[in-house]
Amino acid sequence: MAKTSPGQFIREVRQETSKVTWPTRKETIVSTIMVFVMVFFAALFFFVVDQILSFGVGKILGLGG
């Protein structure tokens, strides 16, 4: 494994970060909103599934009214 000096490492890091395509502000905002929407739907889905399973287990064990 080749050893590189700290200076060489920093130069290589700067060179690689210059190749990165950073998202625009609009892309970041849209992506963030989509994440929140998906989290909301996932939470809603798991809440509904939990309620159904809870109801079913309650009926099976005779705990439900």
N, CA, C and O atoms as a GROMACS GRO file, in nm:
protein
  260
    1MET      N    1   0.085  -0.118   0.000
    1MET     CA    2   0.000   0.000   0.000
    1MET      C    3   0.090   0.124   0.000
    1MET      O    4   0.178   0.139   0.084
    2ALA      N    5   0.065   0.212  -0.095
    2ALA     CA    6   0.149   0.330  -0.110
    2ALA      C    7   0.115   0.434  -0.003
    2ALA      O    8  -0.001   0.456   0.028
    3LYS      N    9   0.218   0.495   0.050
    3LYS     CA   10   0.200   0.601   0.150
    3LYS      C   11   0.192   0.734   0.076
    3LYS      O   12   0.269   0.759  -0.017
    4THR      N   13   0.099   0.817   0.117
    4THR     CA   14   0.090   0.951   0.059
    4THR      C   15   0.109   1.052   0.171
    4THR      O   16   0.072   1.028   0.286
    5SER      N   17   0.166   1.163   0.136
    5SER     CA   18   0.189   1.269   0.235
    5SER      C   19   0.056   1.340   0.262
    5SER      O   20  -0.035   1.335   0.179
    6PRO      N   21   0.046   1.405   0.377
    6PRO     CA   22  -0.078   1.479   0.407
    6PRO      C   23  -0.109   1.585   0.301
    6PRO      O   24  -0.225   1.605   0.266
    7GLY      N   25  -0.007   1.651   0.250
    7GLY     CA   26  -0.028   1.753   0.146
    7GLY      C   27  -0.085   1.692   0.018
    7GLY      O   28  -0.177   1.747  -0.042
    8GLN      N   29  -0.030   1.576  -0.022
    8GLN     CA   30  -0.078   1.506  -0.141
    8GLN      C   31  -0.223   1.462  -0.120
    8GLN      O   32  -0.307   1.472  -0.210
    9PHE      N   33  -0.251   1.412   0.000
    9PHE     CA   34  -0.387   1.368   0.031
    9PHE      C   35  -0.486   1.483   0.017
    9PHE      O   36  -0.592   1.467  -0.043
   10ILE      N   37  -0.452   1.600   0.073
   10ILE     CA   38  -0.541   1.717   0.064
   10ILE      C   39  -0.562   1.757  -0.081
   10ILE      O   40  -0.674   1.789  -0.121
   11ARG      N   41  -0.455   1.757  -0.161
   11ARG     CA   42  -0.468   1.791  -0.304
   11ARG      C   43  -0.562   1.694  -0.374
   11ARG      O   44  -0.646   1.736  -0.455
   12GLU      N   45  -0.549   1.566  -0.344
   12GLU     CA   46  -0.635   1.466  -0.408
   12GLU      C   47  -0.780   1.480  -0.364
   12GLU      O   48  -0.872   1.463  -0.445
   13VAL      N   49  -0.801   1.513  -0.238
   13VAL     CA   50  -0.938   1.534  -0.188
   13VAL      C   51  -1.000   1.654  -0.258
   13VAL      O   52  -1.115   1.646  -0.302
   14ARG      N   53  -0.927   1.764  -0.269
   14ARG     CA   54  -0.979   1.882  -0.339
   14ARG      C   55  -1.010   1.851  -0.485
   14ARG      O   56  -1.110   1.897  -0.539
   15GLN      N   57  -0.924   1.773  -0.548
   15GLN     CA   58  -0.944   1.736  -0.688
   15GLN      C   59  -1.072   1.654  -0.703
   15GLN      O   60  -1.150   1.676  -0.796
   16GLU      N   61  -1.093   1.560  -0.612
   16GLU     CA   62  -1.213   1.477  -0.620
   16GLU      C   63  -1.340   1.555  -0.588
   16GLU      O   64  -1.442   1.534  -0.654
   17THR      N   65  -1.336   1.644  -0.489
   17THR     CA   66  -1.456   1.722  -0.456
   17THR      C   67  -1.493   1.819  -0.567
   17THR      O   68  -1.609   1.858  -0.579
   18SER      N   69  -1.395   1.859  -0.649
   18SER     CA   70  -1.428   1.947  -0.762
   18SER      C   71  -1.508   1.873  -0.868
   18SER      O   72  -1.573   1.936  -0.952
   19LYS      N   73  -1.503   1.740  -0.867
   19LYS     CA   74  -1.577   1.658  -0.964
   19LYS      C   75  -1.722   1.633  -0.921
   19LYS      O   76  -1.804   1.586  -1.000
   20VAL      N   77  -1.753   1.664  -0.794
   20VAL     CA   78  -1.886   1.636  -0.741
   20VAL      C   79  -1.987   1.732  -0.802
   20VAL      O   80  -1.962   1.852  -0.812
   21THR      N   81  -2.101   1.679  -0.842
   21THR     CA   82  -2.211   1.763  -0.890
   21THR      C   83  -2.306   1.786  -0.773
   21THR      O   84  -2.379   1.695  -0.733
   22TRP      N   85  -2.303   1.905  -0.718
   22TRP     CA   86  -2.385   1.934  -0.601
   22TRP      C   87  -2.527   1.967  -0.646
   22TRP      O   88  -2.546   2.030  -0.750
   23PRO      N   89  -2.628   1.926  -0.568
   23PRO     CA   90  -2.767   1.955  -0.605
   23PRO      C   91  -2.797   2.105  -0.589
   23PRO      O   92  -2.737   2.174  -0.508
   24THR      N   93  -2.892   2.149  -0.671
   24THR     CA   94  -2.934   2.289  -0.659
   24THR      C   95  -3.022   2.304  -0.535
   24THR      O   96  -3.064   2.205  -0.475
   25ARG      N   97  -3.049   2.427  -0.499
   25ARG     CA   98  -3.136   2.454  -0.383
   25ARG      C   99  -3.275   2.395  -0.406
   25ARG      O  100  -3.334   2.337  -0.315
   26LYS      N  101  -3.326   2.410  -0.528
   26LYS     CA  102  -3.459   2.358  -0.560
   26LYS      C  103  -3.462   2.205  -0.548
   26LYS      O  104  -3.556   2.149  -0.493
   27GLU      N  105  -3.359   2.137  -0.601
   27GLU     CA  106  -3.352   1.991  -0.592
   27GLU      C  107  -3.348   1.945  -0.447
   27GLU      O  108  -3.411   1.846  -0.410
   28THR      N  109  -3.274   2.018  -0.365
   28THR     CA  110  -3.264   1.983  -0.223
   28THR      C  111  -3.399   2.000  -0.153
   28THR      O  112  -3.439   1.914  -0.075
   29ILE      N  113  -3.469   2.108  -0.182
   29ILE     CA  114  -3.599   2.132  -0.119
   29ILE      C  115  -3.700   2.027  -0.163
   29ILE      O  116  -3.773   1.973  -0.080
   30VAL      N  117  -3.705   1.996  -0.292
   30VAL     CA  118  -3.798   1.895  -0.343
   30VAL      C  119  -3.767   1.758  -0.282
   30VAL      O  120  -3.859   1.686  -0.242
   31SER      N  121  -3.640   1.723  -0.274
   31SER     CA  122  -3.602   1.594  -0.214
   31SER      C  123  -3.641   1.588  -0.067
   31SER      O  124  -3.689   1.485  -0.019
   32THR      N  125  -3.621   1.698   0.004
   32THR     CA  126  -3.656   1.702   0.146
   32THR      C  127  -3.807   1.686   0.165
   32THR      O  128  -3.851   1.613   0.254
   33ILE      N  129  -3.885   1.754   0.083
   33ILE     CA  130  -4.032   1.742   0.092
   33ILE      C  131  -4.074   1.599   0.062
   33ILE      O  132  -4.161   1.544   0.130
   34MET      N  133  -4.015   1.538  -0.039
   34MET     CA  134  -4.050   1.400  -0.073
   34MET      C  135  -4.016   1.304   0.041
   34MET      O  136  -4.090   1.210   0.066
   35VAL      N  137  -3.905   1.328   0.109
   35VAL     CA  138  -3.869   1.244   0.224
   35VAL      C  139  -3.975   1.257   0.332
   35VAL      O  140  -4.019   1.156   0.388
   36PHE      N  141  -4.018   1.379   0.363
   36PHE     CA  142  -4.121   1.399   0.466
   36PHE      C  143  -4.252   1.333   0.426
   36PHE      O  144  -4.320   1.274   0.510
   37VAL      N  145  -4.290   1.341   0.298
   37VAL     CA  146  -4.413   1.278   0.251
   37VAL      C  147  -4.403   1.126   0.266
   37VAL      O  148  -4.497   1.062   0.315
   38MET      N  149  -4.291   1.068   0.226
   38MET     CA  150  -4.274   0.923   0.237
   38MET      C  151  -4.272   0.878   0.383
   38MET      O  152  -4.327   0.773   0.416
   39VAL      N  153  -4.210   0.956   0.471
   39VAL     CA  154  -4.208   0.923   0.614
   39VAL      C  155  -4.350   0.927   0.669
   39VAL      O  156  -4.388   0.841   0.748
   40PHE      N  157  -4.428   1.026   0.628
   40PHE     CA  158  -4.567   1.036   0.674
   40PHE      C  159  -4.646   0.913   0.632
   40PHE      O  160  -4.717   0.853   0.713
   41PHE      N  161  -4.635   0.875   0.503
   41PHE     CA  162  -4.710   0.759   0.456
   41PHE      C  163  -4.662   0.628   0.520
   41PHE      O  164  -4.744   0.540   0.548
   42ALA      N  165  -4.534   0.615   0.543
   42ALA     CA  166  -4.482   0.496   0.611
   42ALA      C  167  -4.534   0.490   0.754
   42ALA      O  168  -4.576   0.383   0.800
   43ALA      N  169  -4.534   0.602   0.823
   43ALA     CA  170  -4.585   0.606   0.961
   43ALA      C  171  -4.734   0.573   0.963
   43ALA      O  172  -4.780   0.498   1.049
   44LEU      N  173  -4.809   0.628   0.869
   44LEU     CA  174  -4.952   0.600   0.861
   44LEU      C  175  -4.976   0.452   0.833
   44LEU      O  176  -5.063   0.390   0.895
   45PHE      N  177  -4.900   0.395   0.740
   45PHE     CA  178  -4.913   0.253   0.708
   45PHE      C  179  -4.887   0.166   0.831
   45PHE      O  180  -4.967   0.078   0.863
   46PHE      N  181  -4.776   0.191   0.899
   46PHE     CA  182  -4.743   0.109   1.016
   46PHE      C  183  -4.841   0.131   1.130
   46PHE      O  184  -4.868   0.037   1.206
   47PHE      N  185  -4.896   0.250   1.144
   47PHE     CA  186  -4.999   0.275   1.245
   47PHE      C  187  -5.123   0.191   1.216
   47PHE      O  188  -5.177   0.127   1.306
   48VAL      N  189  -5.167   0.190   1.091
   48VAL     CA  190  -5.286   0.113   1.053
   48VAL      C  191  -5.261  -0.036   1.073
   48VAL      O  192  -5.346  -0.106   1.128
   49VAL      N  193  -5.147  -0.085   1.028
   49VAL     CA  194  -5.114  -0.227   1.045
   49VAL      C  195  -5.109  -0.262   1.193
   49VAL      O  196  -5.159  -0.368   1.233
   50ASP      N  197  -5.050  -0.176   1.275
   50ASP     CA  198  -5.042  -0.201   1.419
   50ASP      C  199  -5.182  -0.207   1.481
   50ASP      O  200  -5.208  -0.292   1.565
   51GLN      N  201  -5.269  -0.118   1.439
   51GLN     CA  202  -5.405  -0.118   1.494
   51GLN      C  203  -5.480  -0.245   1.454
   51GLN      O  204  -5.552  -0.303   1.535
   52ILE      N  205  -5.463  -0.288   1.331
   52ILE     CA  206  -5.529  -0.411   1.284
   52ILE      C  207  -5.477  -0.532   1.361
   52ILE      O  208  -5.555  -0.615   1.408
   53LEU      N  209  -5.344  -0.542   1.373
   53LEU     CA  210  -5.286  -0.655   1.447
   53LEU      C  211  -5.326  -0.651   1.594
   53LEU      O  212  -5.356  -0.756   1.653
   54SER      N  213  -5.328  -0.534   1.653
   54SER     CA  214  -5.369  -0.521   1.793
   54SER      C  215  -5.513  -0.565   1.811
   54SER      O  216  -5.545  -0.635   1.908
   55PHE      N  217  -5.599  -0.526   1.720
   55PHE     CA  218  -5.740  -0.566   1.727
   55PHE      C  219  -5.751  -0.717   1.712
   55PHE      O  220  -5.825  -0.781   1.787
   56GLY      N  221  -5.680  -0.774   1.616
   56GLY     CA  222  -5.684  -0.918   1.592
   56GLY      C  223  -5.634  -0.998   1.711
   56GLY      O  224  -5.697  -1.096   1.752
   57VAL      N  225  -5.521  -0.957   1.767
   57VAL     CA  226  -5.467  -1.028   1.884
   57VAL      C  227  -5.561  -1.013   2.002
   57VAL      O  228  -5.579  -1.108   2.079
   58GLY      N  229  -5.620  -0.897   2.018
   58GLY     CA  230  -5.716  -0.876   2.128
   58GLY      C  231  -5.837  -0.968   2.114
   58GLY      O  232  -5.885  -1.024   2.213
   59LYS      N  233  -5.885  -0.984   1.994
   59LYS     CA  234  -6.001  -1.074   1.971
   59LYS      C  235  -5.962  -1.219   1.995
   59LYS      O  236  -6.038  -1.295   2.056
   60ILE      N  237  -5.844  -1.258   1.949
   60ILE     CA  238  -5.799  -1.398   1.966
   60ILE      C  239  -5.782  -1.431   2.114
   60ILE      O  240  -5.821  -1.539   2.158
   61LEU      N  241  -5.725  -1.338   2.190
   61LEU     CA  242  -5.700  -1.364   2.332
   61LEU      C  243  -5.819  -1.328   2.421
   61LEU      O  244  -5.814  -1.346   2.542
   62GLY      N  245  -5.926  -1.279   2.361
   62GLY     CA  246  -6.045  -1.245   2.439
   62GLY      C  247  -6.031  -1.118   2.519
   62GLY      O  248  -6.104  -1.097   2.616
   63LEU      N  249  -5.937  -1.032   2.480
   63LEU     CA  250  -5.915  -0.908   2.553
   63LEU      C  251  -6.000  -0.793   2.498
   63LEU      O  252  -6.022  -0.692   2.565
   64GLY      N  253  -6.046  -0.811   2.373
   64GLY     CA  254  -6.122  -0.703   2.307
   64GLY      C  255  -6.268  -0.706   2.349
   64GLY      O  256  -6.320  -0.808   2.391
   65GLY      N  257  -6.331  -0.590   2.336
   65GLY     CA  258  -6.470  -0.579   2.378
   65GLY      C  259  -6.570  -0.609   2.270
   65GLY      O  260  -6.690  -0.603   2.294
   0.00000   0.00000   0.00000
